[in-house]
Amino acid sequence: MANLDFRKDLKLGNEGEVVVTNFLESKGHKYVDSNNDNKYDVKMITNGKETTYEIKTDVKCAPLFDTGNIFIEFESRGKASGIAVTQAKWFVTYFRYLNELWFIKSNDLRTLIENNEFQVFYDAGDVGSATHGYLINRKQFKKHFNVCKI
């Protein structure tokens, strides 16, 4: 996230989870619960089945500063994180300033990463977090995602 301050980032992340939950509810999904470990962020009932979502909020991608990438975290503070550990069925990135949600099944995202040599960005996140992630060009790989305007 952009603030490089864990507490502010956590607040923005929680706001992103609310945005995604509200969007899904507007499409007929039913909220079940939220989770505070690395398994998933939100659980919904979708077509009568429980479905889990890992939700990331991107506030760095703003009108005057857009690298054109989506950042997919895989390690933070010396531990596997993000896509490396989530058990969620869906991985969602909320681009706050673009008003977009990018959905991809977590297993499809893992396959996309395995089948490509994406640049790795080191030391993102707050100072000392040693957050690492893949940079995926949004324009080039958009076809792999379900992109929704909100």
DSSP file with accessible surface (Angstrom, degrees, kcal/mol):
  #  RESIDUE AA STRUCTURE BP1 BP2  ACC     N-H-->O    O-->H-N    N-H-->O    O-->H-N    TCO  KAPPA ALPHA  PHI   PSI    X-CA   Y-CA   Z-CA
    1    1 A M              0   0   71      0, 0.0   124,-0.4     0, 0.0     3,-0.4   0.000 360.0 360.0 360.0 170.3    0.0    0.0    0.0
    2    2 A A        +     0   0   31      1,-0.2    56,-0.0     2,-0.1     7,-0.0   0.728 360.0  67.1 -87.6 -23.5    1.0    3.6   -0.5
    3    3 A N  S    S-     0   0   76      2,-0.1    -1,-0.2     1,-0.1     3,-0.1   0.742  81.1-143.9 -75.4 -21.3    1.2    5.1    3.0
    4    4 A L        +     0   0   91     -3,-0.4   123,-0.7     1,-0.2     2,-0.3   0.868  69.1 107.9  57.2  36.7    4.1    3.1    4.2
    5    5 A D     >  -     0   0   65    121,-0.2     4,-2.8     1,-0.1     3,-0.3  -0.913  64.5-148.1-143.9 112.2    2.5    3.1    7.6
    6    6 A F  H  > S+     0   0  110     -2,-0.3     4,-2.8     1,-0.2     5,-0.2   0.871  95.6  50.0 -55.0 -44.4    1.0   -0.2    8.7
    7    7 A R  H  > S+     0   0  207      1,-0.2     4,-1.9     2,-0.2    -1,-0.2   0.917 114.2  44.2 -64.2 -42.6   -1.9    1.2   10.8
    8    8 A K  H  > S+     0   0  123     -3,-0.3     4,-2.3     2,-0.2    -1,-0.2   0.901 114.1  51.1 -66.3 -40.9   -3.0    3.6    8.0
    9    9 A D  H  X S+     0   0   12     -4,-2.8     4,-2.7     2,-0.2    -2,-0.2   0.895 107.7  52.6 -63.0 -40.2   -2.6    0.7    5.5
   10   10 A L  H  X S+     0   0   88     -4,-2.8     4,-2.6    -5,-0.2    -1,-0.2   0.929 109.0  49.9 -61.5 -42.8   -4.7   -1.6    7.6
   11   11 A K  H  X S+     0   0  138     -4,-1.9     4,-2.2     1,-0.2    -2,-0.2   0.931 112.5  46.6 -61.8 -45.0   -7.5    1.0    7.8
   12   12 A L  H  X S+     0   0   16     -4,-2.3     4,-2.3     1,-0.2    -1,-0.2   0.893 111.0  53.0 -64.5 -38.9   -7.4    1.4    4.0
   13   13 A G  H  X S+     0   0    9     -4,-2.7     4,-2.1     2,-0.2    -2,-0.2   0.916 108.6  49.2 -61.9 -42.4   -7.4   -2.3    3.6
   14   14 A N  H  X S+     0   0   68     -4,-2.6     4,-1.8     2,-0.2    -2,-0.2   0.898 109.1  52.6 -64.5 -38.8  -10.5   -2.6    5.8
   15   15 A E  H  X S+     0   0   70     -4,-2.2     4,-2.3     1,-0.2    -1,-0.2   0.910 108.1  52.1 -61.3 -41.0  -12.2    0.1    3.7
   16   16 A G  H  X S+     0   0    0     -4,-2.3     4,-2.6     1,-0.2     5,-0.2   0.890 105.7  54.0 -62.4 -38.8  -11.4   -1.9    0.6
   17   17 A E  H  X S+     0   0   24     -4,-2.1     4,-2.6     1,-0.2    -1,-0.2   0.896 108.4  49.7 -63.6 -37.4  -13.0   -5.0    2.1
   18   18 A V  H  X S+     0   0   81     -4,-1.8     4,-2.9     2,-0.2     5,-0.2   0.925 110.1  50.7 -66.2 -43.3  -16.2   -3.0    2.8
   19   19 A V  H  X S+     0   0   39     -4,-2.3     4,-2.3     2,-0.2    -2,-0.2   0.941 113.6  44.2 -60.0 -47.4  -16.2   -1.7   -0.8
   20   20 A V  H  X S+     0   0    0     -4,-2.6     4,-2.9     2,-0.2     5,-0.2   0.932 113.6  50.6 -65.7 -43.7  -15.8   -5.2   -2.3
   21   21 A T  H  X S+     0   0   13     -4,-2.6     4,-2.8    -5,-0.2    -2,-0.2   0.935 111.4  48.0 -59.3 -46.2  -18.4   -6.7    0.1
   22   22 A N  H  X S+     0   0   89     -4,-2.9     4,-2.1     1,-0.2    -1,-0.2   0.902 111.7  50.7 -62.2 -40.0  -20.9   -4.0   -0.8
   23   23 A F  H  X S+     0   0   29     -4,-2.3     4,-0.8    -5,-0.2    -2,-0.2   0.944 111.7  46.8 -61.9 -48.1  -20.3   -4.6   -4.5
   24   24 A L  H ><>S+     0   0    7     -4,-2.9     5,-2.2     1,-0.2     3,-1.0   0.910 110.9  52.1 -63.0 -40.7  -20.8   -8.3   -4.1
   25   25 A E  H ><5S+     0   0   86     -4,-2.8     3,-1.9     1,-0.3    -1,-0.2   0.889 103.8  57.8 -62.6 -35.4  -24.0   -7.8   -2.1
   26   26 A S  H 3<5S+     0   0   85     -4,-2.1    -1,-0.3     1,-0.3    -2,-0.2   0.721 104.7  53.1 -67.1 -17.8  -25.3   -5.5   -4.8
   27   27 A K  T <<5S-     0   0  134     -3,-1.0    -1,-0.3    -4,-0.8    -2,-0.2   0.242 131.1 -92.7 -99.9   9.5  -24.9   -8.5   -7.2
   28   28 A G  T < 5S+     0   0   54     -3,-1.9    -3,-0.2     1,-0.3     2,-0.2   0.447  80.9 136.0  98.0   1.0  -26.9  -10.8   -4.9
   29   29 A H      < -     0   0   38     -5,-2.2     2,-0.5    -6,-0.1    -1,-0.3  -0.503  47.9-133.6 -78.5 152.6  -24.2  -12.4   -2.8
   30   30 A K  E     -A   45   0A 141     15,-2.0    15,-2.9    -2,-0.2     2,-0.2  -0.920  14.9-123.4-114.0 130.0  -24.8  -12.7    0.9
   31   31 A Y  E     +A   44   0A 102     -2,-0.5    13,-0.2    13,-0.2     3,-0.1  -0.452  32.4 168.7 -69.8 135.3  -22.2  -11.7    3.5
   32   32 A V  E     -     0   0A  55     11,-2.7     2,-0.3     1,-0.4    12,-0.2   0.751  55.0 -46.0-109.6 -59.9  -21.2  -14.4    6.0
   33   33 A D  E     -A   43   0A  55     10,-1.3    10,-3.0     2,-0.0    -1,-0.4  -0.987  40.6-115.4-165.7 171.9  -18.1  -13.1    7.8
   34   34 A S  E     -A   42   0A  54     -2,-0.3     2,-0.4     8,-0.2     8,-0.2  -0.841  26.3-149.5-114.5 158.2  -14.7  -11.4    7.8
   35   35 A N        -     0   0   33      6,-2.2    -2,-0.0    -2,-0.3     0, 0.0  -0.962  11.5-158.1-132.5 143.6  -11.5  -13.1    8.8
   36   36 A N        +     0   0  157     -2,-0.4     2,-0.2     3,-0.0     5,-0.1   0.100  68.9  73.5-113.0  22.5   -8.3  -11.6   10.3
   37   37 A D  S    S-     0   0   71      3,-0.5     3,-0.4     4,-0.0    -2,-0.1  -0.583  96.9 -90.4-118.2-168.9   -5.7  -14.2    9.4
   38   38 A N  S    S+     0   0   85     -2,-0.2    49,-0.3     1,-0.2     3,-0.1   0.395 104.8  84.5 -88.1   8.4   -4.1  -15.0    6.1
   39   39 A K  S    S-     0   0   91      1,-0.3    48,-2.5    47,-0.2    49,-0.7   0.928 108.6 -39.0 -73.6 -45.9   -6.7  -17.6    4.9
   40   40 A Y        -     0   0   29     -3,-0.4    -3,-0.5    47,-0.2    -1,-0.3  -0.959  40.8-136.2-168.0 168.8   -9.1  -15.1    3.4
   41   41 A D  S    S+     0   0   17     12,-2.6    -6,-2.2     1,-0.3     2,-0.4   0.809  84.2  16.9-102.8 -44.2  -10.6  -11.7    4.1
   42   42 A V  E     -AB  34  53A   1     11,-1.9    11,-2.6    -8,-0.2     2,-0.4  -0.991  58.3-155.1-136.7 141.3  -14.3  -12.1    3.4
   43   43 A K  E     +AB  33  52A  38    -10,-3.0   -11,-2.7    -2,-0.4   -10,-1.3  -0.966  20.7 174.8-115.9 133.1  -16.7  -15.1    3.1
   44   44 A M  E     -AB  31  51A   0      7,-3.0     7,-3.1    -2,-0.4     2,-0.6  -0.879  34.5-116.8-129.2 160.8  -19.9  -14.7    1.1
   45   45 A I  E     -AB  30  50A  53    -15,-2.9   -15,-2.0    -2,-0.3     2,-0.5  -0.921  35.6-177.5 -97.9 121.5  -22.7  -17.0   -0.1
   46   46 A T  E >   - B   0  49A  19      3,-3.7     3,-2.0    -2,-0.6   -17,-0.1  -0.986  68.5 -19.9-125.0 116.7  -22.6  -17.2   -3.8
   47   47 A N  T 3  S-     0   0  163     -2,-0.5    -1,-0.1     1,-0.3     3,-0.1   0.890 129.6 -50.3  51.8  42.2  -25.3  -19.2   -5.6
   48   48 A G  T 3  S+     0   0   69      1,-0.2     2,-0.4    -3,-0.0    -1,-0.3   0.464 122.0 101.0  80.4   1.1  -25.9  -21.2   -2.4
   49   49 A K  E <  S-B   46   0A 157     -3,-2.0    -3,-3.7     2,-0.0     2,-0.3  -0.924  77.1-110.7-121.4 145.2  -22.2  -21.9   -1.8
   50   50 A E  E     -B   45   0A 120     -2,-0.4     2,-0.4    -5,-0.2    -5,-0.2  -0.540  37.7-175.8 -70.2 133.9  -19.7  -20.4    0.5
   51   51 A T  E     -B   44   0A  12     -7,-3.1    -7,-3.0    -2,-0.3     2,-0.3  -0.999  10.8-148.6-133.8 135.8  -17.0  -18.4   -1.4
   52   52 A T  E     -B   43   0A  24     -2,-0.4    38,-2.2    -9,-0.2    37,-0.4  -0.789   8.0-160.3-110.0 151.7  -14.0  -16.7    0.0
   53   53 A Y  E     -Bc  42  90A   7    -11,-2.6   -12,-2.6    -2,-0.3   -11,-1.9  -0.991  13.4-153.2-133.4 133.4  -12.2  -13.6   -1.1
   54   54 A E  E     - c   0  91A   8     36,-3.0    38,-3.5    -2,-0.4     2,-0.5  -0.927  27.1-161.7 -98.4 125.5   -8.7  -12.2   -0.5
   55   55 A I  E     - c   0  92A   6     -2,-0.5     2,-0.4    36,-0.2    38,-0.2  -0.950  13.9-176.7-122.9 125.9   -9.0   -8.4   -0.9
   56   56 A K  E     - c   0  93A  53     36,-3.0    38,-3.4    -2,-0.5     2,-0.5  -0.950  15.0-147.0-118.4 139.0   -6.1   -6.0   -1.5
   57   57 A T  E     - c   0  94A   7     -2,-0.4     2,-0.6    36,-0.2    38,-0.2  -0.924   7.6-160.4-109.0 125.3   -6.6   -2.2   -1.7
   58   58 A D  E     + c   0  95A  26     36,-3.3    38,-1.4    -2,-0.5    39,-0.5  -0.921  24.5 158.5-107.4 112.2   -4.3   -0.3   -4.1
   59   59 A V        +     0   0   11     -2,-0.6    -1,-0.1    36,-0.1    36,-0.1   0.375  65.8  75.0-108.4  -0.7   -4.1    3.4   -3.3
   60   60 A K  S    S+     0   0  106      1,-0.1     2,-1.4     2,-0.0    -1,-0.1   0.834  76.1  81.4 -78.1 -32.6   -0.8    4.0   -5.1
   61   61 A C        +     0   0    5      5,-0.1    36,-0.5     3,-0.1     5,-0.2  -0.603  66.7 151.1 -77.3  93.7   -2.4    3.8   -8.5
   62   62 A A  B >   -F   65   0B  23      3,-2.4     3,-1.6    -2,-1.4    36,-0.1  -0.818  61.4 -94.6-124.0 163.3   -3.7    7.4   -8.7
   63   63 A P  T 3  S+     0   0  108      0, 0.0     3,-0.2     0, 0.0    -1,-0.0   0.835 125.1  36.8 -49.9 -39.3   -4.3    9.7  -11.6
   64   64 A L  T 3  S+     0   0  178      1,-0.2     2,-0.3    -3,-0.0    -3,-0.1   0.515 124.4  41.3 -93.6  -4.8   -0.9   11.4  -11.4
   65   65 A F  B <   +F   62   0B 108     -3,-1.6    -3,-2.4    -5,-0.1     2,-0.4  -0.743  66.7 144.5-145.1  92.4    1.0    8.3  -10.4
   66   66 A D        -     0   0   71     -2,-0.3    -5,-0.1    -5,-0.2    -6,-0.0  -0.956  25.4-172.9-132.7 113.2    0.1    5.1  -12.2
   67   67 A T        -     0   0   84     -2,-0.4     3,-0.1     2,-0.2    -1,-0.1   0.618  44.9-121.4 -76.2 -14.8    2.8    2.6  -13.0
   68   68 A G  S    S+     0   0   21      1,-0.3    70,-3.0    69,-0.1    71,-0.5   0.507  75.2 114.2  84.9   5.9    0.3    0.5  -15.0
   69   69 A N  E     -G  137   0C  33     68,-0.3     2,-0.4    69,-0.1    -1,-0.3  -0.703  61.8-139.6-110.7 159.7    0.9   -2.5  -12.8
   70   70 A I  E     -G  136   0C   0     66,-2.5    66,-2.7    -2,-0.3     2,-0.6  -0.961  25.5-139.4-109.6 132.7   -1.0   -4.6  -10.3
   71   71 A F  E     -G  135   0C  50     -2,-0.4     2,-0.7    64,-0.2    64,-0.2  -0.861  14.9-168.0 -98.3 123.2    1.2   -5.5   -7.3
   72   72 A I  E     -G  134   0C   0     62,-2.6    62,-2.5    -2,-0.6     2,-0.1  -0.904  15.4-144.7-115.4 103.9    0.7   -9.1   -6.0
   73   73 A E  E     +G  133   0C  45     -2,-0.7    10,-2.1    60,-0.3    11,-0.4  -0.382  29.9 163.1 -68.8 141.1    2.3   -9.6   -2.6
   74   74 A F  E     +     0   0C  36     58,-2.8     7,-2.0     1,-0.4     2,-0.3   0.452  64.5  27.6-132.8 -10.4    4.0  -12.9   -1.8
   75   75 A E  E     +GH 132  80C  64     57,-1.6    57,-2.9     5,-0.3    -1,-0.4  -0.983  54.2 169.3-153.9 141.5    6.2  -12.1    1.2
   76   76 A S  E >  S+ H   0  79C  22      3,-2.7     3,-1.9    -2,-0.3    54,-0.2  -0.969  70.4   0.9-152.2 138.8    6.2   -9.6    4.1
   77   77 A R  T 3  S-     0   0  122     52,-4.3    53,-0.2    -2,-0.3    54,-0.1   0.847 129.5 -55.9  54.1  36.7    8.3   -9.4    7.3
   78   78 A G  T 3  S+     0   0   61     52,-0.4     2,-0.3    51,-0.3    -1,-0.3   0.549 118.7 101.2  78.6   7.3   10.3  -12.5    6.3
   79   79 A K  E <  S-H   76   0C 158     -3,-1.9    -3,-2.7     1,-0.0    -1,-0.2  -0.933  81.0 -99.2-125.6 150.8    7.1  -14.7    6.0
   80   80 A A  E     +H   75   0C  55     -2,-0.3    -5,-0.3    -5,-0.2     2,-0.3  -0.344  56.1 158.8 -60.0 142.0    5.1  -15.9    3.0
   81   81 A S    >   +     0   0   17     -7,-2.0     3,-1.9     5,-0.0     4,-0.2  -0.891  34.5  18.9-152.7-179.8    2.0  -13.7    2.6
   82   82 A G  G >> S+     0   0    5      1,-0.3     4,-2.4    -2,-0.3     3,-1.5  -0.181 127.1   3.5  54.7-128.6   -0.6  -12.7    0.0
   83   83 A I  G 34 S+     0   0    7    -10,-2.1    -1,-0.3     1,-0.3    -9,-0.2   0.774 127.2  65.0 -64.3 -23.9   -0.9  -15.0   -2.9
   84   84 A A  G <4 S+     0   0   56     -3,-1.9    -1,-0.3   -11,-0.4    -2,-0.2   0.758 119.7  17.8 -70.9 -22.6    1.6  -17.4   -1.4
   85   85 A V  T <4 S+     0   0   36     -3,-1.5    -2,-0.2    -4,-0.2    -1,-0.2   0.612  89.1 117.8-124.5 -19.1   -0.6  -18.3    1.5
   86   86 A T     <  -     0   0    4     -4,-2.4   -47,-0.2     1,-0.1   -46,-0.2  -0.211  39.0-167.4 -59.4 143.7   -4.2  -17.3    0.9
   87   87 A Q        +     0   0  134    -48,-2.5   -47,-0.2   -49,-0.3    -1,-0.1   0.270  48.7 125.4-106.6   5.3   -6.8  -20.1    0.8
   88   88 A A        -     0   0    3    -49,-0.7    18,-0.2     1,-0.1   -35,-0.2  -0.349  61.7-139.5 -67.0 145.1   -9.4  -17.8   -0.7
   89   89 A K  S    S+     0   0  107    -37,-0.4    17,-2.4     1,-0.1    18,-0.4   0.874  88.6  41.7 -68.8 -38.8  -11.1  -18.9   -3.9
   90   90 A W  E     -cD  53 105A  47    -38,-2.2   -36,-3.0    15,-0.3     2,-0.5  -0.906  66.0-155.7-116.6 143.2  -10.9  -15.3   -5.3
   91   91 A F  E     -cD  54 104A   2     13,-3.4    13,-1.7    -2,-0.4     2,-0.4  -0.969  20.7-172.2-114.4 122.6   -8.2  -12.7   -5.2
   92   92 A V  E     -cD  55 103A   0    -38,-3.5   -36,-3.0    -2,-0.5     2,-0.5  -0.968  14.3-163.0-123.7 132.3   -9.5   -9.2   -5.6
   93   93 A T  E     -cD  56 102A   5      9,-2.1     9,-2.7    -2,-0.4     2,-0.7  -0.968   9.6-155.3-112.3 125.7   -7.6   -5.9   -6.0
   94   94 A Y  E     -cD  57 101A  22    -38,-3.4   -36,-3.3    -2,-0.5     2,-1.0  -0.897   1.7-158.0 -99.4 114.1   -9.5   -2.7   -5.4
   95   95 A F  E  >> -cD  58 100A   0      5,-2.9     5,-1.6    -2,-0.7     4,-1.2  -0.814   8.7-166.9 -92.8  97.4   -8.1    0.2   -7.2
   96   96 A R  T  45S+     0   0   79    -38,-1.4     3,-0.3    -2,-1.0    -1,-0.2   0.879  82.3  39.8 -55.3 -47.1   -9.4    3.0   -5.1
   97   97 A Y  T  45S+     0   0  110    -36,-0.5    -1,-0.2   -39,-0.5   -35,-0.1   0.678 117.6  48.0 -83.8 -15.8   -8.6    5.9   -7.5
   98   98 A L  T  45S-     0   0   40     -3,-0.4    -1,-0.2   -37,-0.2    -2,-0.2   0.533 101.5-133.1 -92.7 -11.2   -9.6    4.0  -10.7
   99   99 A N  T  <5 +     0   0   82     -4,-1.2    51,-2.6    -3,-0.3     2,-0.4   0.922  61.6 131.9  55.1  48.3  -12.9    2.9   -9.1
  100  100 A E  E   < -DE  95 149A  23     -5,-1.6    -5,-2.9    49,-0.2     2,-0.5  -0.970  48.5-154.7-131.7 147.7  -12.2   -0.6  -10.3
  101  101 A L  E     -DE  94 148A   0     47,-2.5    47,-2.7    -2,-0.4     2,-0.6  -0.986  10.9-158.6-116.6 129.3  -12.2   -4.1   -8.9
  102  102 A W  E     -DE  93 147A   5     -9,-2.7    -9,-2.1    -2,-0.5     2,-0.4  -0.932  12.6-170.1-112.2 110.5  -10.0   -6.8  -10.5
  103  103 A F  E     +DE  92 146A  14     43,-2.9    43,-3.0    -2,-0.6     2,-0.3  -0.830  14.6 157.8-102.2 138.0  -11.2  -10.3   -9.7
  104  104 A I  E     -D   91   0A   5    -13,-1.7   -13,-3.4    -2,-0.4     2,-0.2  -0.968  46.4-104.7-152.1 142.5   -9.2  -13.5  -10.5
  105  105 A K  E  >  -D   90   0A  83     -2,-0.3     4,-2.4   -15,-0.2   -15,-0.3  -0.487  33.0-126.1 -64.4 137.9   -9.5  -16.9   -9.0
  106  106 A S  H  > S+     0   0    1    -17,-2.4     4,-2.5     1,-0.2     5,-0.2   0.890 109.9  50.3 -56.2 -42.6   -6.5  -17.4   -6.7
  107  107 A N  H  > S+     0   0  111    -18,-0.4     4,-2.2     1,-0.2    -1,-0.2   0.876 109.6  51.3 -65.9 -35.2   -5.4  -20.6   -8.5
  108  108 A D  H  > S+     0   0   92     -3,-0.2     4,-2.6     2,-0.2    -1,-0.2   0.887 109.6  50.7 -66.7 -37.9   -5.6  -18.9  -11.8
  109  109 A L  H  X S+     0   0    0     -4,-2.4     4,-2.5     2,-0.2    -2,-0.2   0.925 109.1  50.7 -66.0 -41.5   -3.4  -16.1  -10.5
  110  110 A R  H  X S+     0   0   60     -4,-2.5     4,-2.7     1,-0.2    -2,-0.2   0.923 111.8  47.8 -60.6 -42.6   -0.9  -18.6   -9.2
  111  111 A T  H  X S+     0   0   65     -4,-2.2     4,-2.2     2,-0.2    -2,-0.2   0.919 109.7  52.7 -64.2 -42.6   -0.8  -20.2  -12.6
  112  112 A L  H  < S+     0   0   10     -4,-2.6     4,-0.3     1,-0.2    -2,-0.2   0.925 112.0  46.0 -58.7 -43.6   -0.4  -16.9  -14.3
  113  113 A I  H >< S+     0   0   19     -4,-2.5     3,-1.2     1,-0.2     5,-0.3   0.926 112.3  50.2 -66.0 -44.2    2.6  -16.1  -12.1
  114  114 A E  H 3< S+     0   0  147     -4,-2.7    -1,-0.2     1,-0.2    -2,-0.2   0.845 111.3  49.4 -62.7 -33.7    4.1  -19.5  -12.6
  115  115 A N  T 3< S+     0   0  119     -4,-2.2     2,-0.3    -5,-0.2    -1,-0.2   0.369 111.1  52.7 -90.4   3.8    3.8  -19.2  -16.4
  116  116 A N  S <  S-     0   0   57     -3,-1.2     2,-0.8    -4,-0.3     0, 0.0  -0.934  75.3-127.9-136.3 159.4    5.3  -15.7  -16.7
  117  117 A E        -     0   0  198     -2,-0.3     2,-0.1     3,-0.0    -3,-0.1  -0.630  39.4-177.9-106.9  72.3    8.5  -14.0  -15.6
  118  118 A F        -     0   0   26     -2,-0.8    18,-0.1    -5,-0.3     2,-0.1  -0.431  33.4-103.0 -72.0 145.3    7.0  -11.0  -13.8
  119  119 A Q  E     -I  135   0C 130     16,-0.6    16,-2.7    -2,-0.1     2,-0.5  -0.389  33.6-135.6 -63.1 140.7    9.3   -8.4  -12.3
  120  120 A V  E     -I  134   0C  39     14,-0.2     2,-0.5    -2,-0.1    14,-0.2  -0.883  10.9-152.2-101.9 130.5    9.6   -8.7   -8.6
  121  121 A F  E     -I  133   0C  92     12,-3.5    12,-2.1    -2,-0.5     3,-0.3  -0.923  14.6-156.6-103.5 124.8    9.4   -5.5   -6.6
  122  122 A Y  E     +     0   0C 138     -2,-0.5    10,-0.2    10,-0.2     9,-0.1  -0.722  62.6  17.7-102.4 151.4   11.3   -5.6   -3.3
  123  123 A D  E    S+     0   0C 115     -2,-0.3    -1,-0.2     1,-0.1     9,-0.2   0.852  75.8 150.3  61.5  41.9   10.8   -3.6   -0.1
  124  124 A A  E     +I  131   0C  18      7,-2.9     7,-1.3    -3,-0.3    -1,-0.1  -0.322  42.1  42.9 -82.1 178.8    7.3   -2.2   -0.8
  125  125 A G  S    S-     0   0   12   -124,-0.4     3,-0.1     5,-0.1     5,-0.1  -0.240 104.6 -15.4  80.1-168.7    5.1   -1.5    2.1
  126  126 A D  S >  S-     0   0   27      1,-0.2     3,-2.3     2,-0.1     4,-0.3  -0.246  89.5 -73.8 -72.3 159.4    5.9    0.2    5.4
  127  127 A V  T 3  S+     0   0  134   -123,-0.7    -1,-0.2     1,-0.3  -121,-0.1  -0.246 119.4  12.9 -55.7 129.9    9.5    0.7    6.5
  128  128 A G  T 3  S+     0   0   68     -3,-0.1    -1,-0.3    -5,-0.1    -2,-0.1   0.378  94.8 107.6  86.1  -3.1   11.1   -2.5    7.7
  129  129 A S    <   -     0   0    0     -3,-2.3   -52,-4.3    -5,-0.1   -51,-0.3   0.731  64.9-152.3 -80.7 -19.9    8.3   -4.8    6.3
  130  130 A A        -     0   0   33     -4,-0.3   -52,-0.4   -54,-0.2     2,-0.4   0.922  24.7-176.1  46.6  49.5   10.5   -6.1    3.5
  131  131 A T  E     - I   0 124C   7     -7,-1.3    -7,-2.9    -5,-0.3     2,-0.4  -0.659   4.9-168.9 -82.0 128.7    7.3   -6.7    1.5
  132  132 A H  E     +G   75   0C  23    -57,-2.9   -58,-2.8    -2,-0.4   -57,-1.6  -0.912  12.7 157.6-119.2 145.6    7.9   -8.4   -1.9
  133  133 A G  E     -GI  73 121C   0    -12,-2.1   -12,-3.5    -2,-0.4     2,-0.3  -0.990  38.9 -99.8-160.4 164.8    5.5   -8.8   -4.8
  134  134 A Y  E     -GI  72 120C  58    -62,-2.5   -62,-2.6    -2,-0.3     2,-0.6  -0.654  27.3-139.7 -86.5 144.6    5.1   -9.4   -8.5
  135  135 A L  E     -GI  71 119C  27    -16,-2.7   -16,-0.6    -2,-0.3     2,-0.5  -0.929  21.0-172.4-105.7 115.6    4.4   -6.5  -10.8
  136  136 A I  E     -G   70   0C   0    -66,-2.7   -66,-2.5    -2,-0.6     2,-0.4  -0.943  27.4-121.8-112.1 123.1    1.9   -7.5  -13.5
  137  137 A N  E  >  -G   69   0C  58     -2,-0.5     4,-2.0   -68,-0.2   -68,-0.3  -0.482  19.8-152.9 -64.7 118.1    1.2   -5.1  -16.3
  138  138 A R  H  > S+     0   0   25    -70,-3.0     4,-1.0    -2,-0.4    -1,-0.2   0.910  90.4  47.3 -62.6 -45.3   -2.6   -4.4  -16.1
  139  139 A K  H  4 S+     0   0  191    -71,-0.5     3,-0.5     1,-0.2     4,-0.3   0.938 114.7  45.7 -63.9 -45.9   -3.1   -3.6  -19.8
  140  140 A Q  H  4 S+     0   0  127      1,-0.2     3,-0.2     2,-0.1    -1,-0.2   0.845 125.2  30.7 -67.0 -33.9   -1.2   -6.6  -21.0
  141  141 A F  H >< S+     0   0   19     -4,-2.0     3,-2.0     1,-0.1     4,-0.3   0.302  82.1 110.6-113.7  12.1   -2.8   -9.1  -18.6
  142  142 A K  G ><  +     0   0   98     -4,-1.0     3,-2.3    -3,-0.5    -1,-0.1   0.838  68.5  69.5 -56.2 -33.7   -6.3   -7.6  -18.2
  143  143 A K  G 3  S+     0   0  177     -4,-0.3    -1,-0.3     1,-0.3    -2,-0.1   0.717  92.5  59.4 -61.9 -17.6   -7.9  -10.4  -20.1
  144  144 A H  G <  S+     0   0   85     -3,-2.0     2,-0.3     2,-0.0    -1,-0.3   0.552 102.4  64.9 -85.6  -8.6   -7.1  -12.8  -17.2
  145  145 A F  S <  S-     0   0   12     -3,-2.3     2,-0.7    -4,-0.3   -41,-0.2  -0.814  78.8-127.2-115.2 153.3   -9.1  -10.7  -14.8
  146  146 A N  E     -E  103   0A  95    -43,-3.0   -43,-2.9    -2,-0.3     2,-0.5  -0.922  35.2-161.7 -94.0 111.5  -12.8   -9.9  -14.4
  147  147 A V  E     -E  102   0A  43     -2,-0.7     2,-0.4   -45,-0.2   -45,-0.2  -0.856   9.1-173.8-103.9 126.1  -12.6   -6.1  -14.2
  148  148 A C  E     -E  101   0A  36    -47,-2.7   -47,-2.5    -2,-0.5     2,-0.3  -0.973  17.9-139.6-122.5 130.4  -15.6   -4.3  -12.7
  149  149 A K  E      E  100   0A 141     -2,-0.4   -49,-0.2   -49,-0.2   -50,-0.1  -0.657 360.0 360.0 -80.7 142.5  -16.2   -0.5  -12.6
  150  150 A I              0   0   76    -51,-2.6  -131,-0.0    -2,-0.3  -127,-0.0  -0.847 360.0 360.0-126.3 360.0  -17.7    0.7   -9.3
